[in-house]
Amino acid sequence: MTIICSVGRAIPKYEITQNRIKDIVQTIFDFSDREKNRLLPVFDNAAINARQFVVEEDWFLQEHSFEERNRLYHKFAIEYSVVAMDECLKNTNLFHNITYEDIDLLAFVSST
């Protein structure tokens, strides 16, 4: 029988408030006022105060190719996955030590 015996997390180090993200979105996306007025309330109704990112706020204000964004995503997905796995394996509530080799399944959730 499969069980979840431990959970680990890795939280990106840069945090941006929801209101600031809303300002950034208005700057970086070339939407009409009508589209902005339709989409921006999502930020107000999300019940989120701040979001975490792997890059600083200024990064979003610059142009980046798809390849660059994709490389960055892969780099940090691997880096943060290892941190989360280590946290999971160091959980003091486990009945015994678990090694990387003992892992049968890694469930990965990435949220934007």
Phi, psi and chi 1 to 4 in degrees:
 res  aa     phi    psi   chi1   chi2   chi3   chi4
   1 MET       -  135.7  176.0  165.1   84.2      -
   2 THR   -88.0  136.1  -58.0      -      -      -
   3 ILE  -136.1  155.0   60.8  167.7      -      -
   4 ILE   -92.4  110.7  -62.6  173.2      -      -
   5 CYS   -99.7  -11.8   59.5      -      -      -
   6 SER  -165.6  155.1 -175.9      -      -      -
   7 VAL  -133.1  140.7  175.1      -      -      -
   8 GLY  -128.6  151.4      -      -      -      -
   9 ARG  -131.0  156.1  -60.0 -178.9  -47.5  159.5
  10 ALA  -137.2  117.7      -      -      -      -
  11 ILE  -104.4  122.6  -51.7  -64.5      -      -
  12 PRO   -56.4  149.3  -26.3   36.0      -      -
  13 LYS   -82.2  -16.6   66.8  179.4 -178.2  175.7
  14 TYR   -97.5  129.0  -60.9  105.0      -      -
  15 GLU  -119.3  134.1 -175.1  171.8  -73.9      -
  16 ILE  -127.7  132.9  -54.5  173.9      -      -
  17 THR   -67.1  154.9   66.0      -      -      -
  18 GLN   -60.8  -39.7 -169.9   75.7  -29.2      -
  19 ASN   -64.4  -39.1  -75.3  -25.2      -      -
  20 ARG   -68.1  -38.6 -179.0   61.8 -172.7  133.5
  21 ILE   -61.9  -40.7  -67.8  169.5      -      -
  22 LYS   -59.0  -41.9 -168.0  174.3  169.5 -178.7
  23 ASP   -63.4  -43.5  -67.1  -21.5      -      -
  24 ILE   -62.6  -44.1  -67.5  169.7      -      -
  25 VAL   -58.7  -40.7  165.2      -      -      -
  26 GLN   -65.0  -29.5  -69.6 -177.3   69.7      -
  27 THR   -80.2  -44.3  -57.2      -      -      -
  28 ILE   -88.2  -20.9   63.5  175.5      -      -
  29 PHE  -102.1  132.6  -68.5  108.9      -      -
  30 ASP   -92.0   67.3 -170.2   25.3      -      -
  31 PHE   -99.6  155.2  -67.7  140.0      -      -
  32 SER   -68.7  162.5   69.8      -      -      -
  33 ASP   -58.5  -37.6  -73.4  -19.0      -      -
  34 ARG   -62.3  -45.3 -179.6  175.5  178.7  -96.3
  35 GLU   -64.8  -43.7  -71.4  172.7  -51.2      -
  36 LYS   -59.5  -45.2  -72.5  179.1 -173.2  177.7
  37 ASN   -63.7  -27.0  -68.9  -26.3      -      -
  38 ARG   -80.6  -37.4 -176.3  177.4   62.8   81.7
  39 LEU   -89.8  -35.1  -64.5  173.0      -      -
  40 LEU   -64.2  -29.5  -69.3  176.0      -      -
  41 PRO   -59.0  -19.3  -28.3   36.9      -      -
  42 VAL   -56.1  -39.6  167.9      -      -      -
  43 PHE   -67.3  -34.5  -68.5   94.3      -      -
  44 ASP   -73.9  -30.0  -61.9  -33.9      -      -
  45 ASN   -99.6    4.7  -60.8  -39.9      -      -
  46 ALA   -81.0  -10.7      -      -      -      -
  47 ALA    58.4   35.9      -      -      -      -
  48 ILE  -121.5  129.1  -64.2  171.7      -      -
  49 ASN   -87.9  -35.4  -64.3  -34.3      -      -
  50 ALA  -153.0  158.3      -      -      -      -
  51 ARG  -125.8  153.6  -64.8  175.8 -174.2  -99.3
  52 GLN  -106.7  143.1  -65.8   73.4   36.3      -
  53 PHE  -136.1  158.6  -63.7   91.6      -      -
  54 VAL   -90.4   -7.2  -62.4      -      -      -
  55 VAL  -126.1  159.4  -67.7      -      -      -
  56 GLU   -72.8  161.8  -64.6 -176.7   66.9      -
  57 GLU   -54.4  -40.6  178.4 -179.3  -38.1      -
  58 ASP   -59.9  -27.8  -67.8  -17.3      -      -
  59 TRP   -58.4  -37.7 -172.8   87.5      -      -
  60 PHE   -70.9  -18.8  -64.8  101.7      -      -
  61 LEU   -88.8    2.0  -57.5  174.6      -      -
  62 GLN  -113.6  157.2  -57.7  165.0   11.7      -
  63 GLU   -76.4  139.3  -80.1  -70.0  -39.8      -
  64 HIS  -141.5  138.1  -59.3  -79.7      -      -
  65 SER   -72.0  161.8   67.9      -      -      -
  66 PHE   -58.7  -42.0  174.9   79.3      -      -
  67 GLU   -60.0  -42.7  -68.9   78.2   15.5      -
  68 GLU   -65.3  -44.9 -178.4 -177.9   -1.1      -
  69 ARG   -62.7  -40.4  -67.8 -170.5  -48.6  -97.4
  70 ASN   -67.1  -43.3 -158.0   39.8      -      -
  71 ARG   -59.3  -45.4  -97.6 -166.5  -42.7  -86.2
  72 LEU   -62.1  -43.7 -166.5   67.3      -      -
  73 TYR   -59.5  -49.1  178.8   86.0      -      -
  74 HIS   -61.9  -44.6  -78.4  152.5      -      -
  75 LYS   -56.7  -51.8  173.6 -175.1 -177.0  -86.1
  76 PHE   -76.7  -28.7  -76.3  110.6      -      -
  77 ALA   -61.3  -42.9      -      -      -      -
  78 ILE   -68.3  -47.5  -67.9  166.9      -      -
  79 GLU   -58.7  -49.5 -176.6  178.3  -50.4      -
  80 TYR   -72.6  -28.6  -79.0   93.8      -      -
  81 SER   -63.6  -42.0  -66.2      -      -      -
  82 VAL   -64.5  -42.0  170.3      -      -      -
  83 VAL   -60.6  -46.0  169.7      -      -      -
  84 ALA   -64.1  -40.5      -      -      -      -
  85 MET   -63.5  -43.6 -113.7 -168.6  -51.5      -
  86 ASP   -62.4  -42.0  -73.3  -16.7      -      -
  87 GLU   -61.8  -41.6 -179.8 -177.6  -61.7      -
  88 CYS   -62.2  -44.0 -176.4      -      -      -
  89 LEU   -75.1  -20.8  -65.2  177.5      -      -
  90 LYS   -92.1    4.8  -68.2  176.5 -175.9  171.1
  91 ASN   -58.1  123.2 -175.8  -22.0      -      -
  92 THR   -74.9   -8.9   57.7      -      -      -
  93 ASN   -85.0   -2.5  -65.3  -34.4      -      -
  94 LEU   -72.2  147.2  -65.3  171.9      -      -
  95 PHE   -72.3  -28.7  -63.5  113.9      -      -
  96 HIS  -153.3  165.4   63.7  -80.6      -      -
  97 ASN   -66.4  140.6  -70.8  -21.6      -      -
  98 ILE  -121.2  133.0  -62.9  175.5      -      -
  99 THR   -98.6  169.2   66.5      -      -      -
 100 TYR   -56.2  -38.0  -70.0  123.6      -      -
 101 GLU   -66.5  -22.3  -68.1   78.0   18.1      -
 102 ASP   -76.9  -13.1  -65.7  -33.5      -      -
 103 ILE   -77.4  125.5  -62.4  171.8      -      -
 104 ASP   -96.7  -28.9  -67.5  -34.1      -      -
 105 LEU  -148.2  137.0  172.4   71.4      -      -
 106 LEU  -117.3  115.4  173.8   65.0      -      -
 107 ALA   -93.9  121.7      -      -      -      -
 108 PHE  -114.8  125.4 -176.7   85.4      -      -
 109 VAL  -120.6  125.1  176.9      -      -      -
 110 SER  -123.6  125.7  175.5      -      -      -
 111 SER  -119.7  141.9  175.5      -      -      -
 112 THR  -110.4      -   58.2      -      -      -
